[in-house]
């Protein structure tokens, strides 16, 4: 379903009543009866999972799975799977300059990327009452998986050219992947760039933001927006991150989201940031209600604030906790 997404953002900001936009997809396995392991390998099951969430919860947008192993696996990285946990990359693929130069940019369709595109194509025909946002990893976060996260932090100082070689190839692939999601019917992409939260202001300016901007400039138009997600300590980085020019910024619970609301553009949505693990997954309905209401009371005065989870809500999060979140949001806006 096509939406004028730039207008959708404006309407969200102007509306006195906001629909919550948690990054909520994996808990749908509890509704469909499939395991995480089955779903991450099957686009049809991903579509069914997203549809089940959309039918049960009145979300402002439908987010696809935040699985940050997909793109690295397409490049050739080894990945560990689990019945009930999100897959993880297990080892570095690139160890030196020679391997960086030799690194082949995969075609979209390699690994599980084809299934993810298939899932978005299918779900775009099932969910037509709200935008569908496909998920991709950010360029620095992908490079960190290909090089190893500890190693890339050292290489940013010791061998920046090698990092840039990998970043350029990562970005080339991510642009094509984003274009495939756009063609499949997505209304935008959520770019998860958490590893950039580890960088200093000068390093993020060199190794993340320009590459994210390049992706945005390659795919964004009136019908297709970019949501930038970073769940790190972005407070020192906000002045740089706002240069991305994203239509929406998803902020993790590592910071007070009001700090972000004071810096990020007023014409961009700022969404977040209830703790997905400590509160949604391991809390109680009462804890979810208390924290949700407190955040709404504090930040609801900002027109561009949309309450959400600070990151991807874990697969086995109790449904009663998620329901308590939505009930509290409804109560706040309808009182």
Buried (B, 14 or more C-beta within 10 A) or exposed (E): EEBEBBEBBBEBBEEEEBBBBBBBBBBBBBBBEBBBBBBBBBBEBBBBBBBBBBEBBEBBBBBBBBBBBBBBBBBBBEBEBEEEBBBBBEEBBBEEEEBBEEBEBBEBBBBBBBBBBBBBBBBBEBBEEBBBBBBBBBBBBBBBBBBBBEBBBEBBEEBBEBBBBBBBBBBBBBBBBBBBBBEBBBBBBBBBBBBBBBBEEEBBBBBBBBBBBBBBEBBBEEBBBBBBBBBBEBBEBBEBBBEBBBBBBBBBBBBBBBEBBEBBEEEBBBBBBBBBBEBBBBBEBEBBBBBBBEBBEBBBEBBBBBBBBBBBBBBEBBEEBBBBBBBBBBEBBEE
